[in-house]
Amino acid sequence: MKKLLIIPVFMVLPFLALSQTWFDIGLKGGVGTSFMYNSQIFKDQLIVHKFKPGYAIGGKLGFNFIQEHQITFDVMKSSFTQGFTYKPEGWSQTQDALREIKIGGLDLLLMYRGNRNGTYFEIGPQWSKYSSVKITDTGGDFVSPLTPEQLVQKSAFAIAMGFGGYVFGTDNFGVTTGLRFNYMLNDLASEDGRNANFPILVPTGKTNVTNNLGVMFVIEMNYDFGYLVSPTCGQRGKLFVF
């Protein structure tokens, strides 16, 4: 019986020796832009998209296993802005009116990340909780008697995907840079927002779905800890990414 127990132990030991399992924590931030896609905007050309900046800042907890594979949990405070130019009815000025919609909140992401040769690819779900909505409009007030917060969903689900590479660091500290994309799966507009035809805010008899697409340049600073085996086995590759 003892011999039968010893055999599985010797089978597992080489796997543990070859694997590198550890945790890491990190700070991360990013800048980018977003795009509120609504098919009615393109078909009717009532308003025209104008790109505006956005940002995100937060932290990350990662569990690394078998060297190349990682599960990460990100908590990010974020804000994105969408601008539109348009001509209100009776508009006589030479410059078009500008509408800006700024939405801020908290993003929670559970990501799978594959690491190889100093580069990474990640994908996973994102849940966002929106806490502030601001609308400015040089063409007039098309929101009242509603408030901006009433036009937008309180939360949203999205799919996030990204890629990047390892820039520099030591055995247990590293800096990475990359791009992250996210696509909102549900309608950004609330029921009140759909009734007001958000984000067009003009009665047209249509209430098409608005999905937000975001892209962001991200930089991470990670610190590894909690090694279950020696951190020197299988050192990570170093790649400069610009």
PyMOL commands that set and color helices and strands:
alter all, ss='L'
color gray80, all
select helices_A, chain A and resi 2-18+39-44+148-151+191-195
alter helices_A, ss='H'
color red, helices_A
select strands_A, chain A and resi 22-37+48-51+53-65+69-86+97-116+119-137+155-169+173-184+211-225
alter strands_A, ss='S'
color yellow, strands_A
deselect
rebuild
show_as cartoon
